[in-house]
Each structure stands twice: as C-alpha cells, then as structure tokens.
Amino acid sequence: MIGSLLVFRQYLLPAASTRQTIRTISGHGLDVWLYTDREWFVRDLQAPHVARE
C-alpha cells in the first residue's frame, strides 16, 4: 500500500556496533538519528528536518 509506512525489511545491529557507530557519526559533528522497531530518537529536537518528521 502506498503511504502505509509499512516496514518491508529491517536489519538489526548489535548494541556494541550501534554505540560505535553513534560515536563515529557524532565525532564528525553530524546529528545522529536512531531508529528502533517501534520508535526513533534524536539528540537535538532543533536539528534540521526533525520538526518535519
């Protein structure tokens, strides 16, 4: 269905890999958006594009 936002594929990362990825992305001064199977998290609610999601 178009527009249903149905997840058709997901890949889960081990917690250690996720922590390292967050450190790497943050270390380059980039915003980190973390998606889980139920919700998503951002560190800065004022970051670009967050308000539109």
PQR file with spaces between the fields and no chain letter, atoms N, CA, C, O and H, PARSE charges and radii, in Angstrom:
ATOM       1  N    MET     1       0.832   -1.185    0.000 -0.4000 1.5000
ATOM       2  CA   MET     1       0.000    0.000    0.000 -0.0000 2.0000
ATOM       3  C    MET     1       0.875    1.246    0.000  0.5500 1.7000
ATOM       4  O    MET     1       1.818    1.352    0.784 -0.5500 1.4000
ATOM       5  N    ILE     2       0.570    2.150   -0.848 -0.4000 1.5000
ATOM       6  CA   ILE     2       1.312    3.397   -0.918 -0.0000 2.0000
ATOM       7  C    ILE     2       0.928    4.274    0.264  0.5500 1.7000
ATOM       8  O    ILE     2      -0.254    4.470    0.545 -0.5500 1.4000
ATOM       9  H    ILE     2      -0.196    2.064   -1.485  0.4000 1.0000
ATOM      10  N    GLY     3       1.933    4.799    0.953 -0.4000 1.5000
ATOM      11  CA   GLY     3       1.704    5.694    2.073 -0.0000 2.0000
ATOM      12  C    GLY     3       1.401    5.005    3.392  0.5500 1.7000
ATOM      13  O    GLY     3       1.079    5.679    4.370 -0.5500 1.4000
ATOM      14  H    GLY     3       2.894    4.640    0.724  0.4000 1.0000
ATOM      15  N    SER     4       1.494    3.699    3.447 -0.4000 1.5000
ATOM      16  CA   SER     4       1.177    2.996    4.678 -0.0000 2.0000
ATOM      17  C    SER     4       2.334    2.982    5.661  0.5500 1.7000
ATOM      18  O    SER     4       2.143    2.645    6.829 -0.5500 1.4000
ATOM      19  H    SER     4       1.756    3.151    2.652  0.4000 1.0000
ATOM      20  N    LEU     5       3.540    3.345    5.207 -0.4000 1.5000
ATOM      21  CA   LEU     5       4.739    3.339    6.036 -0.0000 2.0000
ATOM      22  C    LEU     5       5.037    1.955    6.597  0.5500 1.7000
ATOM      23  O    LEU     5       5.581    1.828    7.694 -0.5500 1.4000
ATOM      24  H    LEU     5       3.695    3.620    4.258  0.4000 1.0000
ATOM      25  N    LEU     6       4.689    0.944    5.860 -0.4000 1.5000
ATOM      26  CA   LEU     6       4.940   -0.430    6.250 -0.0000 2.0000
ATOM      27  C    LEU     6       6.424   -0.755    6.109  0.5500 1.7000
ATOM      28  O    LEU     6       7.024   -0.469    5.073 -0.5500 1.4000
ATOM      29  H    LEU     6       4.248    1.047    4.968  0.4000 1.0000
ATOM      30  N    VAL     7       7.013   -1.343    7.131 -0.4000 1.5000
ATOM      31  CA   VAL     7       8.409   -1.760    7.073 -0.0000 2.0000
ATOM      32  C    VAL     7       8.483   -3.045    6.259  0.5500 1.7000
ATOM      33  O    VAL     7       7.859   -4.045    6.615 -0.5500 1.4000
ATOM      34  H    VAL     7       6.525   -1.575    7.972  0.4000 1.0000
ATOM      35  N    PHE     8       9.240   -3.022    5.173 -0.4000 1.5000
ATOM      36  CA   PHE     8       9.341   -4.228    4.352 -0.0000 2.0000
ATOM      37  C    PHE     8      10.648   -4.968    4.557  0.5500 1.7000
ATOM      38  O    PHE     8      10.798   -6.098    4.093 -0.5500 1.4000
ATOM      39  H    PHE     8       9.747   -2.210    4.884  0.4000 1.0000
ATOM      40  N    ARG     9      11.594   -4.349    5.244 -0.4000 1.5000
ATOM      41  CA   ARG     9      12.851   -5.024    5.563 -0.0000 2.0000
ATOM      42  C    ARG     9      13.519   -4.255    6.697  0.5500 1.7000
ATOM      43  O    ARG     9      13.501   -3.025    6.725 -0.5500 1.4000
ATOM      44  H    ARG     9      11.472   -3.431    5.621  0.4000 1.0000
ATOM      45  N    GLN    10      14.100   -4.990    7.619 -0.4000 1.5000
ATOM      46  CA   GLN    10      14.858   -4.330    8.683 -0.0000 2.0000
ATOM      47  C    GLN    10      16.089   -5.156    9.008  0.5500 1.7000
ATOM      48  O    GLN    10      16.094   -6.382    8.894 -0.5500 1.4000
ATOM      49  H    GLN    10      14.115   -5.990    7.596  0.4000 1.0000
ATOM      50  N    TYR    11      17.126   -4.451    9.415 -0.4000 1.5000
ATOM      51  CA   TYR    11      18.379   -5.079    9.810 -0.0000 2.0000
ATOM      52  C    TYR    11      18.716   -4.579   11.205  0.5500 1.7000
ATOM      53  O    TYR    11      18.809   -3.372   11.430 -0.5500 1.4000
ATOM      54  H    TYR    11      17.121   -3.455    9.508  0.4000 1.0000
ATOM      55  N    LEU    12      18.897   -5.484   12.124 -0.4000 1.5000
ATOM      56  CA   LEU    12      19.202   -5.113   13.499 -0.0000 2.0000
ATOM      57  C    LEU    12      20.714   -5.168   13.717  0.5500 1.7000
ATOM      58  O    LEU    12      21.383   -6.113   13.299 -0.5500 1.4000
ATOM      59  H    LEU    12      18.821   -6.464   11.941  0.4000 1.0000
ATOM      60  N    LEU    13      21.231   -4.144   14.376 -0.4000 1.5000
ATOM      61  CA   LEU    13      22.657   -4.077   14.678 -0.0000 2.0000
ATOM      62  C    LEU    13      22.897   -4.489   16.123  0.5500 1.7000
ATOM      63  O    LEU    13      22.081   -4.199   16.998 -0.5500 1.4000
ATOM      64  H    LEU    13      20.687   -3.376   14.715  0.4000 1.0000
ATOM      65  N    PRO    14      24.002   -5.158   16.372 -0.5600 1.5000
ATOM      66  CA   PRO    14      24.352   -5.443   17.768  0.2800 2.0000
ATOM      67  C    PRO    14      24.578   -4.130   18.531  0.5500 1.7000
ATOM      68  O    PRO    14      25.004   -3.133   17.948 -0.5500 1.4000
ATOM      69  N    ALA    15      24.293   -4.141   19.826 -0.4000 1.5000
ATOM      70  CA   ALA    15      24.411   -2.931   20.639 -0.0000 2.0000
ATOM      71  C    ALA    15      25.804   -2.315   20.563  0.5500 1.7000
ATOM      72  O    ALA    15      25.928   -1.093   20.473 -0.5500 1.4000
ATOM      73  H    ALA    15      23.948   -4.951   20.299  0.4000 1.0000
ATOM      74  N    ALA    16      26.854   -3.133   20.596 -0.4000 1.5000
ATOM      75  CA   ALA    16      28.227   -2.604   20.543 -0.0000 2.0000
ATOM      76  C    ALA    16      28.480   -1.882   19.227  0.5500 1.7000
ATOM      77  O    ALA    16      29.119   -0.830   19.210 -0.5500 1.4000
ATOM      78  H    ALA    16      26.754   -4.125   20.668  0.4000 1.0000
ATOM      79  N    SER    17      27.992   -2.429   18.143 -0.4000 1.5000
ATOM      80  CA   SER    17      28.158   -1.783   16.828 -0.0000 2.0000
ATOM      81  C    SER    17      27.394   -0.472   16.777  0.5500 1.7000
ATOM      82  O    SER    17      27.869    0.512   16.211 -0.5500 1.4000
ATOM      83  H    SER    17      27.473   -3.284   18.157  0.4000 1.0000
ATOM      84  N    THR    18      26.217   -0.465   17.366 -0.4000 1.5000
ATOM      85  CA   THR    18      25.405    0.748   17.388 -0.0000 2.0000
ATOM      86  C    THR    18      26.110    1.857   18.174  0.5500 1.7000
ATOM      87  O    THR    18      26.167    3.003   17.729 -0.5500 1.4000
ATOM      88  H    THR    18      25.831   -1.265   17.826  0.4000 1.0000
ATOM      89  N    ARG    19      26.642    1.507   19.337 -0.4000 1.5000
ATOM      90  CA   ARG    19      27.362    2.511   20.148 -0.0000 2.0000
ATOM      91  C    ARG    19      28.558    3.068   19.376  0.5500 1.7000
ATOM      92  O    ARG    19      28.776    4.279   19.380 -0.5500 1.4000
ATOM      93  H    ARG    19      26.596    0.575   19.699  0.4000 1.0000
ATOM      94  N    GLN    20      29.322    2.224   18.725 -0.4000 1.5000
ATOM      95  CA   GLN    20      30.489    2.679   17.965 -0.0000 2.0000
ATOM      96  C    GLN    20      30.065    3.559   16.796  0.5500 1.7000
ATOM      97  O    GLN    20      30.713    4.566   16.508 -0.5500 1.4000
ATOM      98  H    GLN    20      29.144    1.240   18.721  0.4000 1.0000
ATOM      99  N    THR    21      29.003    3.192   16.135 -0.4000 1.5000
ATOM     100  CA   THR    21      28.513    3.993   15.010 -0.0000 2.0000
ATOM     101  C    THR    21      28.077    5.374   15.479  0.5500 1.7000
ATOM     102  O    THR    21      28.372    6.373   14.822 -0.5500 1.4000
ATOM     103  H    THR    21      28.477    2.375   16.368  0.4000 1.0000
ATOM     104  N    ILE    22      27.381    5.438   16.604 -0.4000 1.5000
ATOM     105  CA   ILE    22      26.952    6.725   17.161 -0.0000 2.0000
ATOM     106  C    ILE    22      28.171    7.576   17.510  0.5500 1.7000
ATOM     107  O    ILE    22      28.186    8.772   17.222 -0.5500 1.4000
ATOM     108  H    ILE    22      27.141    4.627   17.137  0.4000 1.0000
ATOM     109  N    ARG    23      29.189    6.981   18.123 -0.4000 1.5000
ATOM     110  CA   ARG    23      30.413    7.730   18.453 -0.0000 2.0000
ATOM     111  C    ARG    23      31.089    8.257   17.188  0.5500 1.7000
ATOM     112  O    ARG    23      31.543    9.401   17.154 -0.5500 1.4000
ATOM     113  H    ARG    23      29.178    6.009   18.357  0.4000 1.0000
ATOM     114  N    THR    24      31.153    7.431   16.162 -0.4000 1.5000
ATOM     115  CA   THR    24      31.811    7.842   14.912 -0.0000 2.0000
ATOM     116  C    THR    24      31.065    8.988   14.250  0.5500 1.7000
ATOM     117  O    THR    24      31.669    9.987   13.858 -0.5500 1.4000
ATOM     118  H    THR    24      30.784    6.502   16.190  0.4000 1.0000
ATOM     119  N    ILE    25      29.748    8.842   14.126 -0.4000 1.5000
ATOM     120  CA   ILE    25      28.950    9.894   13.487 -0.0000 2.0000
ATOM     121  C    ILE    25      29.039   11.186   14.291  0.5500 1.7000
ATOM     122  O    ILE    25      29.271   12.253   13.723 -0.5500 1.4000
ATOM     123  H    ILE    25      29.258    8.031   14.445  0.4000 1.0000
ATOM     124  N    SER    26      28.857   11.100   15.604 -0.4000 1.5000
ATOM     125  CA   SER    26      28.939   12.287   16.465 -0.0000 2.0000
ATOM     126  C    SER    26      30.319   12.920   16.413  0.5500 1.7000
ATOM     127  O    SER    26      30.447   14.144   16.447 -0.5500 1.4000
ATOM     128  H    SER    26      28.669   10.233   16.065  0.4000 1.0000
ATOM     129  N    GLY    27      31.345   12.094   16.332 -0.4000 1.5000
ATOM     130  CA   GLY    27      32.718   12.590   16.270 -0.0000 2.0000
ATOM     131  C    GLY    27      33.007   13.431   15.043  0.5500 1.7000
ATOM     132  O    GLY    27      33.957   14.214   15.030 -0.5500 1.4000
ATOM     133  H    GLY    27      31.241   11.100   16.304  0.4000 1.0000
ATOM     134  N    HIS    28      32.192   13.271   14.015 -0.4000 1.5000
ATOM     135  CA   HIS    28      32.337   14.070   12.795 -0.0000 2.0000
ATOM     136  C    HIS    28      31.395   15.273   12.795  0.5500 1.7000
ATOM     137  O    HIS    28      31.242   15.958   11.784 -0.5500 1.4000
ATOM     138  H    HIS    28      31.420   12.635   14.026  0.4000 1.0000
ATOM     139  N    GLY    29      30.761   15.521   13.955 -0.4000 1.5000
ATOM     140  CA   GLY    29      29.899   16.688   14.090 -0.0000 2.0000
ATOM     141  C    GLY    29      28.538   16.541   13.428  0.5500 1.7000
ATOM     142  O    GLY    29      27.871   17.541   13.166 -0.5500 1.4000
ATOM     143  H    GLY    29      30.885   14.965   14.777  0.4000 1.0000
ATOM     144  N    LEU    30      28.118   15.319   13.156 -0.4000 1.5000
ATOM     145  CA   LEU    30      26.836   15.089   12.499 -0.0000 2.0000
ATOM     146  C    LEU    30      25.766   14.696   13.517  0.5500 1.7000
ATOM     147  O    LEU    30      26.075   14.162   14.583 -0.5500 1.4000
ATOM     148  H    LEU    30      28.661   14.506   13.370  0.4000 1.0000
ATOM     149  N    ASP    31      24.515   14.966   13.178 -0.4000 1.5000
ATOM     150  CA   ASP    31      23.404   14.562   14.032 -0.0000 2.0000
ATOM     151  C    ASP    31      23.168   13.062   13.880  0.5500 1.7000
ATOM     152  O    ASP    31      23.316   12.502   12.794 -0.5500 1.4000
ATOM     153  H    ASP    31      24.265   15.400   12.312  0.4000 1.0000
ATOM     154  N    VAL    32      22.806   12.433   14.971 -0.4000 1.5000
ATOM     155  CA   VAL    32      22.510   11.004   14.967 -0.0000 2.0000
ATOM     156  C    VAL    32      21.011   10.813   15.144  0.5500 1.7000
ATOM     157  O    VAL    32      20.416   11.329   16.090 -0.5500 1.4000
ATOM     158  H    VAL    32      22.686   12.888   15.854  0.4000 1.0000
ATOM     159  N    TRP    33      20.413   10.074   14.233 -0.4000 1.5000
ATOM     160  CA   TRP    33      19.020    9.670   14.363 -0.0000 2.0000
ATOM     161  C    TRP    33      19.041    8.167   14.519  0.5500 1.7000
ATOM     162  O    TRP    33      19.607    7.462   13.684 -0.5500 1.4000
ATOM     163  H    TRP    33      20.896    9.655   13.465  0.4000 1.0000
ATOM     164  N    LEU    34      18.436    7.671   15.573 -0.4000 1.5000
ATOM     165  CA   LEU    34      18.422    6.241   15.857 -0.0000 2.0000
ATOM     166  C    LEU    34      16.998    5.724   15.732  0.5500 1.7000
ATOM     167  O    LEU    34      16.090    6.187   16.424 -0.5500 1.4000
ATOM     168  H    LEU    34      17.976    8.244   16.251  0.4000 1.0000
ATOM     169  N    TYR    35      16.818    4.764   14.845 -0.4000 1.5000
ATOM     170  CA   TYR    35      15.507    4.153   14.633 -0.0000 2.0000
ATOM     171  C    TYR    35      15.490    2.759   15.247  0.5500 1.7000
ATOM     172  O    TYR    35      16.423    1.978   15.060 -0.5500 1.4000
ATOM     173  H    TYR    35      17.555    4.388   14.283  0.4000 1.0000
ATOM     174  N    THR    36      14.432    2.455   15.975 -0.4000 1.5000
ATOM     175  CA   THR    36      14.241    1.106   16.503 -0.0000 2.0000
ATOM     176  C    THR    36      13.043    0.490   15.772  0.5500 1.7000
ATOM     177  O    THR    36      12.506    1.084   14.837 -0.5500 1.4000
ATOM     178  H    THR    36      13.674    3.090   16.127  0.4000 1.0000
ATOM     179  N    ASP    37      12.641   -0.673   16.194 -0.4000 1.5000
ATOM     180  CA   ASP    37      11.486   -1.294   15.552 -0.0000 2.0000
ATOM     181  C    ASP    37      10.171   -0.616   15.928  0.5500 1.7000
ATOM     182  O    ASP    37       9.144   -0.887   15.305 -0.5500 1.4000
ATOM     183  H    ASP    37      13.077   -1.156   16.953  0.4000 1.0000
ATOM     184  N    ARG    38      10.180    0.258   16.931 -0.4000 1.5000
ATOM     185  CA   ARG    38       8.955    0.920   17.373 -0.0000 2.0000
ATOM     186  C    ARG    38       8.998    2.444   17.373  0.5500 1.7000
ATOM     187  O    ARG    38       7.953    3.086   17.264 -0.5500 1.4000
ATOM     188  H    ARG    38      11.013    0.479   17.437  0.4000 1.0000
ATOM     189  N    GLU    39      10.182    3.033   17.493 -0.4000 1.5000
ATOM     190  CA   GLU    39      10.277    4.486   17.591 -0.0000 2.0000
ATOM     191  C    GLU    39      11.634    4.968   17.106  0.5500 1.7000
ATOM     192  O    GLU    39      12.492    4.168   16.732 -0.5500 1.4000
ATOM     193  H    GLU    39      11.031    2.512   17.581  0.4000 1.0000
ATOM     194  N    TRP    40      11.820    6.277   17.114 -0.4000 1.5000
ATOM     195  CA   TRP    40      13.103    6.839   16.722 -0.0000 2.0000
ATOM     196  C    TRP    40      13.510    7.912   17.710  0.5500 1.7000
ATOM     197  O    TRP    40      12.678    8.519   18.385 -0.5500 1.4000
ATOM     198  H    TRP    40      11.123    6.927   17.418  0.4000 1.0000
ATOM     199  N    PHE    41      14.810    8.126   17.775 -0.4000 1.5000
ATOM     200  CA   PHE    41      15.382    9.047   18.744 -0.0000 2.0000
ATOM     201  C    PHE    41      16.347   10.007   18.043  0.5500 1.7000
ATOM     202  O    PHE    41      17.064    9.625   17.118 -0.5500 1.4000
ATOM     203  H    PHE    41      15.486    7.633   17.226  0.4000 1.0000
ATOM     204  N    VAL    42      16.348   11.249   18.502 -0.4000 1.5000
ATOM     205  CA   VAL    42      17.315   12.247   18.044 -0.0000 2.0000
ATOM     206  C    VAL    42      17.901   12.907   19.282  0.5500 1.7000
ATOM     207  O    VAL    42      17.254   12.958   20.328 -0.5500 1.4000
ATOM     208  H    VAL    42      15.766   11.559   19.253  0.4000 1.0000
ATOM     209  N    ARG    43      19.101   13.404   19.168 -0.4000 1.5000
ATOM     210  CA   ARG    43      19.736   14.079   20.304 -0.0000 2.0000
ATOM     211  C    ARG    43      19.321   15.538   20.414  0.5500 1.7000
ATOM     212  O    ARG    43      19.301   16.103   21.507 -0.5500 1.4000
ATOM     213  H    ARG    43      19.626   13.363   18.318  0.4000 1.0000
ATOM     214  N    ASP    44      18.986   16.151   19.267 -0.4000 1.5000
ATOM     215  CA   ASP    44      18.673   17.578   19.240 -0.0000 2.0000
ATOM     216  C    ASP    44      17.339   17.795   18.532  0.5500 1.7000
ATOM     217  O    ASP    44      17.256   17.658   17.311 -0.5500 1.4000
ATOM     218  H    ASP    44      19.002   15.691   18.379  0.4000 1.0000
ATOM     219  N    LEU    45      16.306   18.128   19.282 -0.4000 1.5000
ATOM     220  CA   LEU    45      14.986   18.338   18.691 -0.0000 2.0000
ATOM     221  C    LEU    45      14.949   19.550   17.766  0.5500 1.7000
ATOM     222  O    LEU    45      14.014   19.698   16.980 -0.5500 1.4000
ATOM     223  H    LEU    45      16.374   18.239   20.274  0.4000 1.0000
ATOM     224  N    GLN    46      15.963   20.421   17.851 -0.4000 1.5000
ATOM     225  CA   GLN    46      16.030   21.599   16.997 -0.0000 2.0000
ATOM     226  C    GLN    46      16.889   21.363   15.753  0.5500 1.7000
ATOM     227  O    GLN    46      17.090   22.284   14.961 -0.5500 1.4000
ATOM     228  H    GLN    46      16.723   20.300   18.489  0.4000 1.0000
ATOM     229  N    ALA    47      17.388   20.161   15.574 -0.4000 1.5000
ATOM     230  CA   ALA    47      18.243   19.850   14.416 -0.0000 2.0000
ATOM     231  C    ALA    47      17.433   19.952   13.123  0.5500 1.7000
ATOM     232  O    ALA    47      16.213   19.785   13.128 -0.5500 1.4000
ATOM     233  H    ALA    47      17.224   19.413   16.217  0.4000 1.0000
ATOM     234  N    PRO    48      18.128   20.227   12.016 -0.5600 1.5000
ATOM     235  CA   PRO    48      17.424   20.326   10.722  0.2800 2.0000
ATOM     236  C    PRO    48      16.581   19.082   10.450  0.5500 1.7000
ATOM     237  O    PRO    48      17.003   17.953   10.704 -0.5500 1.4000
ATOM     238  N    HIS    49      15.388   19.318    9.932 -0.4000 1.5000
ATOM     239  CA   HIS    49      14.453   18.291    9.450 -0.0000 2.0000
ATOM     240  C    HIS    49      13.706   17.546   10.553  0.5500 1.7000
ATOM     241  O    HIS    49      12.747   16.837   10.249 -0.5500 1.4000
ATOM     242  H    HIS    49      15.046   20.235    9.726  0.4000 1.0000
ATOM     243  N    VAL    50      14.100   17.673   11.812 -0.4000 1.5000
ATOM     244  CA   VAL    50      13.438   16.916   12.893 -0.0000 2.0000
ATOM     245  C    VAL    50      11.968   17.309   13.012  0.5500 1.7000
ATOM     246  O    VAL    50      11.106   16.441   13.152 -0.5500 1.4000
ATOM     247  H    VAL    50      14.879   18.249   12.059  0.4000 1.0000
ATOM     248  N    ALA    51      11.680   18.583   12.959 -0.4000 1.5000
ATOM     249  CA   ALA    51      10.302   19.046   13.138 -0.0000 2.0000
ATOM     250  C    ALA    51       9.368   18.504   12.065  0.5500 1.7000
ATOM     251  O    ALA    51       8.165   18.386   12.300 -0.5500 1.4000
ATOM     252  H    ALA    51      12.380   19.288   12.846  0.4000 1.0000
ATOM     253  N    ARG    52       9.889   18.180   10.914 -0.4000 1.5000
ATOM     254  CA   ARG    52       9.034   17.686    9.821 -0.0000 2.0000
ATOM     255  C    ARG    52       8.818   16.182    9.861  0.5500 1.7000
ATOM     256  O    ARG    52       7.997   15.659    9.106 -0.5500 1.4000
ATOM     257  H    ARG    52      10.866   18.276   10.723  0.4000 1.0000
ATOM     258  N    GLU    53       9.532   15.483   10.718 -0.4000 1.5000
ATOM     259  CA   GLU    53       9.408   14.017   10.759 -0.0000 2.0000
ATOM     260  C    GLU    53       8.358   13.553   11.728  0.5500 1.7000
ATOM     261  O    GLU    53       8.140   12.350   11.872 -0.5500 1.4000
ATOM     262  H    GLU    53      10.198   15.908   11.330  0.4000 1.0000
